[in-house]
Amino acid sequence: MTFDPRHRSKAITEGPARAPARAMLHGIGFSPEDLKKPIIGIANTWTEVMPCNFHLRKLAEWVKAGVRAAGGTPMEFNTIAVSDGVIMGTEGMKASLISREVIADSIELVGRGHLFDAVICLVGCDKTLPGAAMALLRLDVPGLVLYGGSIAPGRFEGRDVTIQDVFEAVGAHAAGKMSAEALAELEAAACPGAGACGAQFTANTMALTLEFLGMSPVGYATILAEDPRKEAASRAAGALAVRLLNEGVFPRQLITPKSFENAIASVATTGGSTNAVLHLLALAQ
């Protein structure tokens, strides 16, 4: 039996009784031809409260172009993100792990409500990765989790630096080993643009882990956020999601005990974040 790529969306877009739904979608630019194609939900965790997810609007445009080129119709929607790096050491950090559940729940709710045939999740900061992966597994529709990528290093006193150097510099300043002026100079240089924290913290760890699990294209996570290669890779990823849909490949077919073993090995081998334990357990449930 041939798999129908419009296995879910046709309940919303097909037949005379669905004319009101189509009319509303026409009002925001979707043509009759668009609505005859598989509908691919694009879950975007864009926000301007951190560099990790700041570039995801641009990423979404490339991914959507890839979806269209492969014969699908993308529909973008949004969810929240909370930055561990910005809020650490404050009352706000209590929101961090809870945000994972809100991200997972919100993507799942929109996916179920609008009956997307496939879902592509665009992620950046720590909890957005497992949150999106949890949602995709709950929905069990074809799709991918695409990582925005790591930030490029900054330059300070002739060497590459990252946000980790700033954290260490805070201690050096407190110990009287760094001047306030030098700390301010490092602060201004460490994060030169968009992208997630440039070390093997939770975001980079989980991005690699999702590749090993089979939820993200191999090699995509290691392309830096503002690397010119990200555009072609994102367009290809959009097309890949449509191919997975056309072939009827579902996330739960890919997520196996062996893939979890591979993911765990990737964390250990790369010296990844111990937060991976929390997130892999959540994905396995």
FENCOR-V417050 format. One record per run of one state. SS is the DSSP state (H for helix, E for strand, L for the rest). FROM is the first residue (numbers start at 1). TO is the last residue. Records with the same first field share a line. If there is no record, write none. Layout:
BEGIN
SS: FROM-TO ; FROM-TO
END
This chain:
BEGIN
L: 1-9 ; 14-15 ; 27-33 ; 37-38 ; 45-55 ; 70-72 ; 79-83 ; 88-90 ; 114-117 ; 124-125 ; 140-141 ; 148-149 ; 151-152 ; 157-158 ; 162-162 ; 175-179 ; 190-190 ; 192-195 ; 197-201 ; 214-228 ; 247-250 ; 255-256 ; 271-274 ; 285-285
H: 10-13 ; 16-26 ; 34-36 ; 56-69 ; 84-87 ; 91-113 ; 126-139 ; 163-174 ; 180-189 ; 202-213 ; 229-246 ; 251-254 ; 257-270 ; 275-284
E: 39-44 ; 73-78 ; 118-123 ; 142-147 ; 150-150 ; 153-156 ; 159-161 ; 191-191 ; 196-196
END
